[in-house]
């Protein structure tokens, strides 16, 4: 339970790093919201930058009919990320957070505001840092409704750059990964065609080819998405393609891990009922996880259910990660039991060693991409947020190289050559993964 809680906390930190930094031109609808503080975006400024906020169709209501509205106690502000914890510790008995020395005001509502009034404000940022844009309601007895339009950008050579300072290298990074995975997919297809006559190509190898294709397509969509956001502030539809191919990649990846863990197609031509149950559970969980990811990315922390969707995403992701281990452990135990009866000790030891290494690599991959990457992101300067993405993608590429190399289509994959007598003794002494 302690490990799962730790994993959930690290995953939540990674979501905060990746999701709230997706700054672009956004329109957010706030409906009947009484939260004293509503977070909108987090943005890293590299030099001269601008914050532009406009609020339209502003209305409010309260259950206290006799309570008088003080609209000047409502407004938008920005705060440097290092000062944000001190702002959160602002005493509820002190003056409004808008008057805090840590907050820089964008604009307040006027006292003589009328229903449906529009407001706008622009702020010039000259101190490079990472800032959070938020709305303060120092009269939480009133519920506010409005449509908020936000723009945050750096000015580079006279042109607007809508990507945060720490994400500017991402378009090139994702395009490089697209080229790598495209070459990887072409090489894998060539190997499959070459080994087709030897009847070494199984169905699992075709699914693995689909995984590489979807991964490459996801990378080119991510590159185009970031490039258009950087230039124009909107992804021009590339975000939809990114989500679609990301969904296919996520489902196929966990399918590959589960199917390899069961030994399907290359060790046995069928799946047992319990293995089918794991597969049937993982696929809809991946669908739900990707739906949660889309909601998190497209709405932002200003919406009320954003935190709930974060929790759904984290719980489902942990459930998927735990589920994929069962087939691998079952295969390891099955190989150990089979080695005692079929007399093929060397061959079983070879398979057993491979599956144990596969188990350890899956553990390492999930731990690195979920825990280590988020830990690194928590200590990095905001200018180097792209390193988090580079580390996660580097870990994924290393994981792909391992499974595609060790489970490539060969007539007989000579992973190990072990003498039968030595193998029998090693299998007899091996008590790992004894369930």
C-alpha positions as CSV (number, residue, x, y, z in Angstrom):
1,X,0.0,0.0,0.0
2,X,2.9,2.4,0.8
3,X,4.4,1.7,-2.6
4,X,1.1,2.4,-4.4
5,X,0.6,5.6,-2.4
6,X,4.1,6.8,-3.3
7,X,3.5,5.9,-7.0
8,X,0.2,7.9,-7.0
9,X,1.9,10.9,-5.5
10,X,4.8,10.8,-8.0
11,X,2.3,10.4,-10.9
12,X,0.3,13.3,-9.7
13,X,3.4,15.5,-9.6
14,X,4.2,14.4,-13.1
15,X,0.7,15.4,-14.2
16,X,1.1,18.8,-12.6
17,X,4.4,19.3,-14.5
18,X,3.0,18.2,-17.8
19,X,-0.6,19.4,-17.8
20,X,-0.7,22.9,-16.3
21,X,2.3,23.9,-18.5
22,X,0.3,23.3,-21.7
23,X,-0.2,27.1,-22.2
24,X,-1.7,28.4,-25.4
25,X,-4.7,30.6,-26.3
26,X,-7.5,29.2,-24.2
27,X,-11.2,29.9,-23.5
28,X,-12.4,28.5,-20.2
29,X,-16.0,28.6,-19.0
30,X,-16.5,29.1,-15.2
31,X,-20.1,28.3,-14.0
32,X,-21.4,29.0,-10.5
33,X,-18.0,28.7,-8.9
34,X,-17.4,29.8,-5.3
35,X,-13.8,28.7,-4.9
36,X,-11.7,31.4,-3.3
37,X,-8.9,30.7,-5.8
38,X,-9.2,29.3,-9.3
39,X,-5.9,28.3,-11.0
40,X,-5.8,28.8,-14.8
41,X,-2.3,28.3,-16.2
42,X,1.4,28.0,-15.4
43,X,3.8,29.6,-17.9
44,X,7.6,30.0,-18.0
45,X,8.9,33.3,-19.3
46,X,12.4,33.5,-20.7
47,X,12.6,37.3,-21.1
48,X,10.0,39.8,-22.1
49,X,6.6,38.3,-22.0
50,X,2.9,39.2,-22.0
51,X,-0.2,38.0,-20.0
52,X,-3.5,38.9,-21.5
53,X,-6.8,38.1,-19.8
54,X,-10.4,38.9,-20.7
55,X,-13.5,37.9,-18.8
56,X,-16.9,38.0,-20.6
57,X,-20.5,37.5,-19.5
58,X,-19.6,38.0,-15.9
59,X,-22.5,37.1,-13.6
60,X,-22.8,36.1,-9.9
61,X,-25.4,34.8,-7.4
62,X,-25.5,34.2,-3.7
63,X,-27.8,32.3,-1.3
64,X,-27.4,35.2,1.1
65,X,-29.9,37.8,-0.2
66,X,-28.9,40.5,2.2
67,X,-25.2,40.2,1.6
68,X,-23.7,43.0,-0.5
69,X,-21.3,42.2,-3.3
70,X,-17.9,43.8,-3.3
71,X,-16.7,43.1,-6.8
72,X,-13.4,44.8,-6.2
73,X,-12.6,41.7,-4.0
74,X,-12.5,39.7,-7.2
75,X,-9.9,39.7,-9.8
76,X,-7.0,38.0,-11.7
77,X,-3.4,38.0,-10.7
78,X,-0.1,36.2,-11.4
79,X,2.4,35.0,-8.9
80,X,6.0,33.6,-9.4
81,X,6.1,29.9,-8.8
82,X,8.7,30.2,-6.0
83,X,6.3,32.5,-4.2
84,X,3.2,30.4,-4.7
85,X,3.6,28.4,-1.5
86,X,3.8,31.6,0.6
87,X,0.7,32.9,-1.2
88,X,-1.1,29.7,-0.2
89,X,-0.2,30.2,3.4
90,X,-1.9,33.6,3.3
91,X,-4.0,33.9,6.5
92,X,-7.7,33.6,5.8
93,X,-8.2,36.3,8.5
94,X,-5.9,38.7,6.7
95,X,-6.8,41.0,3.8
96,X,-7.7,39.7,0.4
97,X,-5.1,37.7,-1.5
98,X,-5.2,40.3,-4.2
99,X,-3.4,42.6,-1.9
100,X,-0.7,40.1,-1.1
101,X,2.9,41.4,-1.8
102,X,3.5,38.1,-3.6
103,X,0.7,38.6,-6.2
104,X,0.9,40.9,-9.2
105,X,-2.6,42.2,-10.2
106,X,-3.8,41.9,-13.7
107,X,-7.2,43.5,-13.1
108,X,-10.0,43.7,-10.5
109,X,-13.7,44.0,-11.1
110,X,-15.3,47.4,-10.7
111,X,-17.6,48.2,-7.8
112,X,-20.3,49.4,-10.2
113,X,-20.2,46.3,-12.3
114,X,-23.4,45.2,-14.1
115,X,-24.5,41.7,-15.0
116,X,-22.9,40.6,-18.3
117,X,-20.0,43.1,-18.1
118,X,-16.7,42.3,-19.8
119,X,-13.2,43.0,-18.4
120,X,-9.8,42.7,-19.9
121,X,-6.2,43.4,-18.8
122,X,-2.7,43.0,-20.0
123,X,0.5,42.7,-18.1
124,X,4.1,43.0,-19.3
125,X,6.5,40.5,-17.7
126,X,10.1,41.7,-17.5
127,X,11.4,39.4,-14.8
128,X,12.1,35.9,-16.3
129,X,10.5,33.2,-14.1
130,X,7.7,30.7,-14.0
131,X,4.3,32.4,-13.2
132,X,0.9,31.0,-12.3
133,X,-2.2,32.8,-13.5
134,X,-5.2,32.6,-11.1
135,X,-8.5,34.2,-10.2
136,X,-9.2,35.3,-6.6
137,X,-12.7,35.5,-5.1
138,X,-12.4,37.0,-1.7
139,X,-16.2,36.7,-1.2
140,X,-16.7,33.0,-1.5
141,X,-20.4,33.5,-0.5
142,X,-20.9,34.5,-4.1
143,X,-20.8,32.1,-7.0
144,X,-19.2,33.6,-10.1
145,X,-19.9,32.7,-13.7
146,X,-17.9,33.9,-16.7
147,X,-16.0,33.0,-19.9
148,X,-12.3,33.6,-19.6
149,X,-10.0,34.1,-22.5
150,X,-6.2,33.9,-21.7
151,X,-3.1,34.4,-23.7
152,X,0.4,34.0,-22.3
153,X,3.5,34.2,-24.5
154,X,7.1,35.2,-24.7
155,X,8.4,37.7,-27.3
156,X,11.3,36.3,-29.3
157,X,12.8,38.5,-32.0
158,X,9.6,40.4,-32.3
159,X,7.4,37.3,-32.7
160,X,5.1,35.7,-30.2
161,X,6.1,32.4,-28.8
162,X,3.2,30.6,-27.0
163,X,5.3,27.7,-25.7
164,X,6.7,28.0,-22.1
165,X,10.4,28.6,-22.0
166,X,11.0,25.0,-20.9
167,X,9.2,23.5,-23.8
168,X,10.7,25.3,-26.8
169,X,12.9,22.3,-27.8
170,X,10.0,19.8,-27.8
171,X,9.0,20.2,-31.5
172,X,12.5,19.2,-32.7
173,X,12.7,16.5,-30.0
174,X,9.4,14.9,-31.1
175,X,10.3,15.1,-34.8
176,X,13.7,13.4,-34.1
177,X,11.8,10.6,-32.2
178,X,9.4,10.3,-35.2
179,X,12.4,9.7,-37.5
180,X,13.8,7.1,-35.1
181,X,10.6,5.2,-34.7
182,X,9.9,5.3,-38.4
183,X,13.3,3.8,-39.1
184,X,12.7,1.3,-36.3
185,X,9.3,0.3,-37.9
186,X,10.8,-0.1,-41.3
187,X,13.6,-2.3,-40.0
188,X,11.1,-4.4,-38.1
189,X,8.9,-4.9,-41.1
190,X,12.0,-5.9,-43.2
191,X,12.9,-8.5,-40.6
192,X,9.4,-9.9,-40.5
193,X,9.3,-10.2,-44.3
194,X,12.8,-11.8,-44.4
195,X,11.8,-14.4,-41.7
196,X,8.4,-15.1,-43.3
197,X,9.7,-18.1,-45.3
198,X,11.2,-19.6,-42.2
199,X,7.8,-19.5,-40.6
200,X,9.3,-17.6,-37.6
201,X,6.9,-14.7,-37.8
202,X,3.9,-14.9,-35.4
203,X,0.9,-12.8,-34.8
204,X,2.6,-11.1,-31.9
205,X,5.2,-9.7,-34.3
206,X,2.6,-8.1,-36.4
207,X,1.0,-6.4,-33.3
208,X,4.5,-5.2,-32.4
209,X,4.9,-3.7,-35.9
210,X,1.5,-1.9,-35.3
211,X,2.9,-0.5,-32.0
212,X,5.9,1.1,-33.7
213,X,3.7,2.6,-36.4
214,X,1.3,4.1,-33.9
215,X,4.3,5.4,-31.8
216,X,5.8,7.1,-34.8
217,X,2.5,8.7,-35.8
218,X,2.0,9.9,-32.2
219,X,5.4,11.5,-32.3
220,X,4.9,13.4,-35.6
221,X,1.5,14.6,-34.3
222,X,3.1,15.8,-31.0
223,X,5.8,17.6,-33.0
224,X,3.2,19.4,-35.2
225,X,1.0,20.2,-32.2
226,X,3.8,21.9,-30.4
227,X,5.0,23.7,-33.5
228,X,1.6,25.2,-34.3
229,X,1.0,26.1,-30.6
230,X,4.4,27.8,-30.5
231,X,3.6,29.9,-33.6
232,X,-0.1,30.6,-33.3
233,X,-1.2,29.5,-29.8
234,X,-3.6,26.8,-31.2
235,X,-2.8,23.3,-32.3
236,X,-4.9,23.5,-35.5
237,X,-6.4,20.0,-35.0
238,X,-3.1,18.2,-34.4
239,X,-4.1,17.7,-30.8
240,X,-7.0,15.5,-31.9
241,X,-4.7,13.3,-34.0
242,X,-2.2,13.2,-31.1
243,X,-4.9,11.9,-28.8
244,X,-6.2,9.3,-31.3
245,X,-2.8,7.8,-32.0
246,X,-1.9,8.1,-28.4
247,X,-4.9,6.0,-27.5
248,X,-4.0,3.3,-30.1
249,X,-0.4,3.3,-28.9
250,X,-1.3,2.9,-25.3
251,X,-3.8,0.1,-25.9
252,X,-1.4,-1.8,-28.2
253,X,1.6,-1.3,-25.9
254,X,-0.1,-2.9,-22.9
255,X,-1.5,-5.6,-25.2
256,X,2.1,-6.4,-26.3
257,X,3.3,-6.5,-22.7
258,X,0.4,-8.8,-21.6
259,X,0.7,-11.1,-24.7
260,X,4.5,-11.4,-24.4
261,X,4.0,-12.1,-20.7
262,X,1.6,-15.0,-21.5
263,X,3.9,-16.4,-24.2
264,X,1.1,-16.2,-26.7
265,X,1.8,-16.9,-30.3
266,X,5.5,-17.9,-29.9
267,X,5.3,-20.2,-26.9
268,X,1.6,-21.3,-27.2
269,X,-1.1,-20.7,-29.7
270,X,-3.8,-19.9,-27.2
271,X,-4.6,-17.9,-24.1
272,X,-5.9,-19.4,-20.8
273,X,-9.1,-18.0,-19.3
274,X,-7.2,-16.0,-16.6
275,X,-4.9,-14.5,-19.2
276,X,-7.9,-13.5,-21.3
277,X,-9.4,-11.9,-18.2
278,X,-6.3,-9.7,-17.8
279,X,-6.4,-8.7,-21.4
280,X,-10.1,-7.9,-21.3
281,X,-9.5,-5.8,-18.2
282,X,-6.5,-3.9,-19.5
283,X,-8.0,-2.7,-22.8
284,X,-11.0,-0.8,-21.3
285,X,-8.8,0.5,-18.6
286,X,-6.5,2.0,-21.2
287,X,-9.5,3.5,-23.0
288,X,-10.6,5.1,-19.7
289,X,-7.0,6.3,-19.0
290,X,-6.8,8.0,-22.4
291,X,-10.2,9.7,-22.0
292,X,-9.1,11.0,-18.6
293,X,-5.8,12.3,-20.1
294,X,-7.7,14.2,-22.9
295,X,-10.0,15.8,-20.3
296,X,-7.1,16.8,-18.1
297,X,-5.2,18.3,-21.0
298,X,-8.1,20.1,-22.6
299,X,-9.8,21.6,-19.5
300,X,-7.0,22.6,-17.1
301,X,-7.2,23.2,-13.3
302,X,-9.8,26.0,-13.7
303,X,-12.6,23.4,-14.1
304,X,-14.1,21.9,-11.0
305,X,-13.7,18.2,-11.9
306,X,-10.0,18.6,-13.1
307,X,-8.7,17.1,-9.8
308,X,-11.2,14.2,-9.9
309,X,-10.1,13.3,-13.5
310,X,-6.5,13.4,-12.3
311,X,-7.3,10.9,-9.6
312,X,-9.1,8.7,-12.1
313,X,-6.1,8.8,-14.5
314,X,-3.6,7.9,-11.7
315,X,-5.7,5.1,-10.3
316,X,-6.3,3.5,-13.7
317,X,-2.7,3.9,-14.7
318,X,-1.5,2.1,-11.5
319,X,-4.1,-0.6,-12.1
320,X,-2.9,-1.2,-15.6
321,X,0.8,-1.3,-14.4
322,X,-0.1,-3.9,-11.7
323,X,-2.2,-6.0,-14.1
324,X,0.5,-6.6,-16.6
325,X,2.7,-8.4,-14.1
326,X,0.4,-11.3,-13.5
327,X,0.8,-13.0,-16.9
328,X,4.6,-12.7,-16.7
329,X,4.7,-14.3,-13.2
330,X,2.3,-17.0,-14.4
331,X,4.6,-17.8,-17.4
332,X,7.7,-18.0,-15.2
333,X,6.0,-20.4,-12.8
334,X,4.6,-22.5,-15.7
335,X,8.1,-22.8,-17.2
336,X,9.6,-23.9,-13.8
337,X,6.9,-26.6,-13.4
338,X,7.2,-27.8,-17.0
339,X,11.0,-28.1,-16.6
340,X,10.5,-30.8,-14.0
341,X,8.4,-33.1,-16.3
342,X,9.3,-32.6,-20.0
343,X,13.1,-33.2,-19.8
344,X,14.0,-30.0,-21.8
345,X,15.9,-28.3,-19.0
346,X,18.2,-26.2,-21.2
347,X,15.5,-24.9,-23.4
348,X,13.2,-24.1,-20.4
349,X,16.1,-22.4,-18.6
350,X,16.6,-20.2,-21.7
351,X,13.0,-19.2,-21.7
352,X,12.8,-18.8,-18.0
353,X,15.9,-16.5,-18.0
354,X,14.4,-14.4,-20.8
355,X,11.0,-14.1,-19.0
356,X,12.7,-13.1,-15.7
357,X,14.7,-10.4,-17.5
358,X,11.5,-9.3,-19.3
359,X,9.8,-9.0,-15.9
360,X,12.6,-6.9,-14.5
361,X,12.7,-4.7,-17.5
362,X,8.9,-4.1,-17.3
363,X,9.3,-3.2,-13.6
364,X,12.2,-0.8,-14.4
365,X,10.4,0.8,-17.4
366,X,7.2,1.5,-15.4
367,X,9.1,2.7,-12.3
368,X,11.4,5.0,-14.4
369,X,8.6,6.6,-16.5
370,X,6.3,7.0,-13.6
371,X,8.5,7.7,-10.5
372,X,12.0,8.6,-11.5
373,X,10.9,11.0,-14.3
374,X,8.5,12.9,-12.0
375,X,11.2,13.1,-9.3
376,X,13.6,14.6,-11.8
377,X,10.9,17.1,-13.0
378,X,10.3,18.3,-9.4
379,X,13.9,19.5,-9.0
380,X,14.5,20.9,-12.5
381,X,14.5,24.6,-13.3
382,X,11.5,25.6,-15.3
383,X,13.7,26.3,-18.3
384,X,14.6,22.6,-18.6
385,X,11.1,21.0,-18.4
386,X,11.8,19.5,-21.8
387,X,14.3,17.2,-20.1
388,X,11.4,15.4,-18.3
389,X,9.9,14.5,-21.7
390,X,13.3,13.6,-23.1
391,X,14.0,11.2,-20.2
392,X,10.5,9.6,-20.4
393,X,10.9,9.1,-24.2
394,X,14.4,7.8,-23.8
395,X,13.3,5.2,-21.2
396,X,10.5,4.2,-23.6
397,X,12.9,3.8,-26.5
398,X,15.2,1.7,-24.4
399,X,12.3,-0.5,-23.4
400,X,11.2,-1.0,-27.0
401,X,14.7,-1.9,-28.1
402,X,14.9,-4.6,-25.4
403,X,11.6,-6.3,-26.2
404,X,11.9,-6.0,-30.0
405,X,15.5,-7.4,-29.9
406,X,14.8,-10.3,-27.6
407,X,11.4,-11.3,-29.1
408,X,12.4,-10.8,-32.8
409,X,11.2,-13.3,-35.3
410,X,13.9,-15.9,-35.6
411,X,13.7,-19.6,-36.4
412,X,15.3,-20.3,-33.1
413,X,16.2,-17.3,-31.0
414,X,19.6,-18.4,-29.5
415,X,19.2,-16.3,-26.3
416,X,21.2,-18.8,-24.3
417,X,23.0,-22.0,-25.0
418,X,23.1,-24.1,-21.8
419,X,24.1,-27.7,-21.2
420,X,21.2,-29.9,-20.2
421,X,22.9,-31.2,-17.0
422,X,23.8,-27.7,-15.9
423,X,20.4,-26.4,-16.8
424,X,18.7,-29.1,-14.7
425,X,20.7,-28.3,-11.7
426,X,20.0,-24.5,-12.1
427,X,16.3,-25.1,-12.5
428,X,16.3,-27.3,-9.4
429,X,18.0,-24.6,-7.3
430,X,15.9,-21.8,-8.6
431,X,13.1,-20.8,-6.2
432,X,12.5,-17.2,-7.4
433,X,8.9,-16.2,-8.4
434,X,7.6,-19.2,-6.3
435,X,4.0,-18.3,-5.8
